[in-house]
Amino acid sequence: KIIHSISDLQCSEYDFIIIGGGTAGSVLANRLSENPHNKVLVLEAGINNAGIQDVQVPFLGVTLPETSVDWNFTTTPQVGLNNRSIELARGFVLGGSSSINFMAWNRGSQDYWNSFVTATKNQMWSFTALEKYYRRTSTLVPPADGRDTTGDVDPTAYGNGPVQVSIPGFMTEIDNRVTESGKILGGRFSFIEDLNKGKTLGFAYAASSIGNGTRSSAATAYLEPILKRKNIDVLISTRVARVTGHAASKGITHIDTVEILQNPGDIPHQIKASKEVLLSAGVMGTPHILTLSGIGPKKVLKNLGINVVVAAEDVGANFADHPLVANYFSVNSNHTWDPVLRDPSLFAADLSEWVNSKQGLFVDTAGNTYGFMKLPHGFADPSTGPRSANTEIIFVNGFAPFGATIPPTTGSYLSMLTAVVSPTSRGTVTTVSRDPFAPPKIDLNIFTTDFDISAMVQVMKDARTLISASPWDGYIIGPFGELANATTDDQLATFARNNAVTVNHPVGTARISPDNARYGVVDSHLKVKGTSGLRVIDASVLPQIPECHPQALVYTIAERAADLIKADHGLL
Ligand SMILES: Cc1cc2nc3c(=O)[nH]c(=O)nc-3n(C[C@H](O)[C@H](O)[C@H](O)COP(=O)(O)OP(=O)(O)OC[C@H]3O[C@@H](n4cnc5c(N)ncnc54)[C@H](O)[C@@H]3O)c2cc1C
C-alpha cells in the first residue's frame, strides 16, 4: 500500500528496497512482489499520482514541467545556448518521468541494442535477446476514436504487457499532409507503417503510451494494480540520502542499508535490505545518491569531504540529451488548437468531452505524427548504425510553447519540433553539497560540437523542405517570429542557440560497461562495480543516447533486470 510516514513502515528490514518509484522502479516493484514471500519497499521522493487530472489527460502532458510534479531542475548557463540556462523536467511523482512525459513510445533500433552488446560484451542485451522483455512491457490497444488503423500501425510490433500503447485517437488536418508528403518526397522523408520494428527511420503516426484516451504510466500500469499486495510498501514524500554497508571480501563493499528522511534537517532513518538495494532514481537522482554514498569521482568526493567507498569517475559523466528547437509557421486554418489555449470556454468544453466520453482533442499528446531521419550524404554519422536516425521532426497542430518565443495572442500555427537524436556533446551531473535536498549541478554541455549544431541546422532545413511538398499548398503562410529572419545556415544556427531546449531524454550518468572494464559504473548485470547488494536500473545506465524517445527502452531494461535479480536469488 501507499504510506506517507516513516512510522507507518511494516518492518525495518525488507528483502528488496527500490529507490525511486519512477519508470524503472515501478516495473521492479511489480515483478519482485509477484512472489508473496518477498518483502518489497519502494521509496519515492515525490507525490502520489492518483487523482491528478493533468497527469491523466494526454493533451495536458506538456503543461506538467515546472509544476509540483516536476523536480524543476535547471542547467548551468550553457555556452552553446549563448549562456542561457534551461529547465530540465523529471517526474517528482509516482511513475516518475513516465507520469509527466510526452508519451511517445519507441522500442529503439536493432543497431541501438546491438551497440549495447558492444558496450557490455554481453549478448543478453541484443535486440533479439531482449525481444521477450520488450513484449512484456506493453500492449497495443485501439485509438480513442476506434477507427480502422490498418496500414497506420503494425500490431505485430507490440507485446502483451501492462503499459497501453495506441496511435492518435483524434485526427487533425495536418496528419495526412505529413504522411502524404512522405509518400511524395520519398527517400529520407518516406512514410513507414511502424517505427517499432527495429528500424527507427521514416515518418509515421506516433505510437504513444495512451489507452482509452488516458496516459498509461509506470504508476497506472505497474504500480496501482499491485498496491493491494500485502508484501509491498510504497513510501512517498521520502528522500533517500545515501546507501551504506560494510566491507566484504576482496575490497568489495556490501550495501545493505538505506538512509531516508522526509524533511530537510531531519535525522536520517535507516532501513535494511536483506537481499538487494535497487537504485532507480533516474539520471539526476542516481548519480547524486551514489556520490553521497561515497561512490563517485575521487575529486568530487574529496571536495565534499566524503570518504571514498568506490572511486568511480563515470558517476555523473557521459550525460547526453536530445537538443530541440521549435520552428513556428503561420498557417491558413481555423482548425489548429490555438483558439483552445486562448479561450477558457473552448478549453473547458474540450476538457469536459474528455471527462465525459474520453473523446476529442484531449485524448492525444500535442504531436500526432513525427519522423526520424538520416542526415544527407556528406555529414558524419555518429548514430549506432544504418537503422538509427540522426534527427527528428515532430508535427504539432498549433503553437507549442517550447523555448524562448512568447505564444502569440492571435493567428493559427504549425509547430515543427526539430531535434538532434544522435548528438555528440556530453555533459555532467555533479553533486555539490552534502545536503541530500540540494540539487546537483547540471551541465548539459549542449551544442558544443560542430556536428550537433550543423545537424540541427540541417533538420530545420529538412522541416522546411517537407512543408514545401504539394499537400501543404495554400496551408503554410510563412515562418513566424525570429525564424522569419533566419535564412542562412549561420542565422539558423543562431536561432537554434537562442531558442533550443531539450526533449527531456537525458541518459548515461551511471553507464554500463563490460564486467572487467575499469570505466563505467555498473557491470553487464547492472551491479555497481566495487560493491555487492547494489544495482542501478534506470535511464542512467544507458551507455549512449538512443536515437529515439527512451521510455520503452527503460521499461525493457527494467523487465530484463527483474529476471536477473530473480535468477540471482533463486526466485525465477
Ligand atoms: C517532460 C518529459 C517528456 C518526455 N517525453 C518522452 C516521450 O515522449 N517519450 C519517451 O520515450 N520518453 C520521454 N521522456 C523521457 C522518459 O520519460 C524517461 O527517459 C524515463 O521515464 C526515465 O525513467 P527512469 O526510471 O530512469 O527515471 P524516472 O522515471 O524519472 O524515475 C526516477 C524516480 O526516482 C525518484 N527519485 C529521485 N531521487 C530520489 C531520492 N533521492 N529519493 C527518493 N526518490 C528519488 C524520482 O522522484 C522519480 O520518481 C520525457 C521525459 C520528460 C521529463
The ligand as a MOL file (V3000), in Angstrom:
LIG
                    3D

  0  0  0     0  0            999 V3000
M  V30 BEGIN CTAB
M  V30 COUNTS 53 58 0 0 0
M  V30 BEGIN ATOM
M  V30 1 C 8.7590 16.2870 -19.8660 0
M  V30 2 C 9.2730 14.9600 -20.3570 0
M  V30 3 C 8.9010 14.4970 -21.6080 0
M  V30 4 C 9.3660 13.2660 -22.0730 0
M  V30 5 N 8.8410 12.7520 -23.2060 0
M  V30 6 C 9.1070 11.4680 -23.5390 0
M  V30 7 C 8.4110 10.8270 -24.5950 0
M  V30 8 O 7.5140 11.3990 -25.2260 0
M  V30 9 N 8.7490 9.5410 -24.8860 0
M  V30 10 C 9.7420 8.8730 -24.2230 0
M  V30 11 O 10.0490 7.7360 -24.5800 0
M  V30 12 N 10.3980 9.4620 -23.2070 0
M  V30 13 C 10.0780 10.7140 -22.8240 0
M  V30 14 N 10.6940 11.2750 -21.7470 0
M  V30 15 C 11.7810 10.5340 -21.0850 0
M  V30 16 C 11.3170 9.3330 -20.2650 0
M  V30 17 O 10.1320 9.6470 -19.5870 0
M  V30 18 C 12.4440 8.9640 -19.2930 0
M  V30 19 O 13.6050 8.6240 -20.0260 0
M  V30 20 C 12.1160 7.7760 -18.3970 0
M  V30 21 O 10.8150 7.8900 -17.8630 0
M  V30 22 C 13.1590 7.7000 -17.2810 0
M  V30 23 O 12.8600 6.6560 -16.3960 0
M  V30 24 P 13.7730 6.4230 -15.0870 0
M  V30 25 O 13.2410 5.2250 -14.4300 0
M  V30 26 O 15.1910 6.4720 -15.4800 0
M  V30 27 O 13.5580 7.7190 -14.1880 0
M  V30 28 P 12.2140 8.3750 -13.5700 0
M  V30 29 O 11.0070 7.8100 -14.2350 0
M  V30 30 O 12.4070 9.8240 -13.6330 0
M  V30 31 O 12.2170 7.8310 -12.0960 0
M  V30 32 C 13.0940 8.2520 -11.0800 0
M  V30 33 C 12.3050 8.3210 -9.7910 0
M  V30 34 O 13.2010 8.4370 -8.7040 0
M  V30 35 C 12.6950 9.3780 -7.7870 0
M  V30 36 N 13.8400 9.8900 -7.0140 0
M  V30 37 C 14.8880 10.6010 -7.4750 0
M  V30 38 N 15.7480 10.9070 -6.4720 0
M  V30 39 C 15.2190 10.3500 -5.3500 0
M  V30 40 C 15.6280 10.3260 -3.9850 0
M  V30 41 N 16.7500 10.9250 -3.5570 0
M  V30 42 N 14.8520 9.6690 -3.0880 0
M  V30 43 C 13.7000 9.0520 -3.4860 0
M  V30 44 N 13.2620 9.0720 -4.7600 0
M  V30 45 C 14.0110 9.7030 -5.6850 0
M  V30 46 C 12.0380 10.4090 -8.6820 0
M  V30 47 O 11.1400 11.2380 -7.9900 0
M  V30 48 C 11.3910 9.5340 -9.7310 0
M  V30 49 O 10.0900 9.1260 -9.3750 0
M  V30 50 C 10.2790 12.5170 -21.2760 0
M  V30 51 C 10.6530 12.9830 -20.0220 0
M  V30 52 C 10.1520 14.1750 -19.5440 0
M  V30 53 C 10.5260 14.6320 -18.1730 0
M  V30 END ATOM
M  V30 BEGIN BOND
M  V30 1 1 1 2
M  V30 2 1 2 3
M  V30 3 2 2 52
M  V30 4 2 3 4
M  V30 5 1 4 5
M  V30 6 1 4 50
M  V30 7 2 5 6
M  V30 8 1 6 7
M  V30 9 1 6 13
M  V30 10 2 7 8
M  V30 11 1 7 9
M  V30 12 1 9 10
M  V30 13 2 10 11
M  V30 14 1 10 12
M  V30 15 2 12 13
M  V30 16 1 13 14
M  V30 17 1 14 15
M  V30 18 1 14 50
M  V30 19 1 15 16
M  V30 20 1 16 17
M  V30 21 1 16 18
M  V30 22 1 18 19
M  V30 23 1 18 20
M  V30 24 1 20 21
M  V30 25 1 20 22
M  V30 26 1 22 23
M  V30 27 1 23 24
M  V30 28 2 24 25
M  V30 29 1 24 26
M  V30 30 1 24 27
M  V30 31 1 27 28
M  V30 32 2 28 29
M  V30 33 1 28 30
M  V30 34 1 28 31
M  V30 35 1 31 32
M  V30 36 1 32 33
M  V30 37 1 33 34
M  V30 38 1 33 48
M  V30 39 1 34 35
M  V30 40 1 35 36
M  V30 41 1 35 46
M  V30 42 1 36 37
M  V30 43 1 36 45
M  V30 44 2 37 38
M  V30 45 1 38 39
M  V30 46 1 39 40
M  V30 47 2 39 45
M  V30 48 1 40 41
M  V30 49 2 40 42
M  V30 50 1 42 43
M  V30 51 2 43 44
M  V30 52 1 44 45
M  V30 53 1 46 47
M  V30 54 1 46 48
M  V30 55 1 48 49
M  V30 56 2 50 51
M  V30 57 1 51 52
M  V30 58 1 52 53
M  V30 END BOND
M  V30 END CTAB
M  END
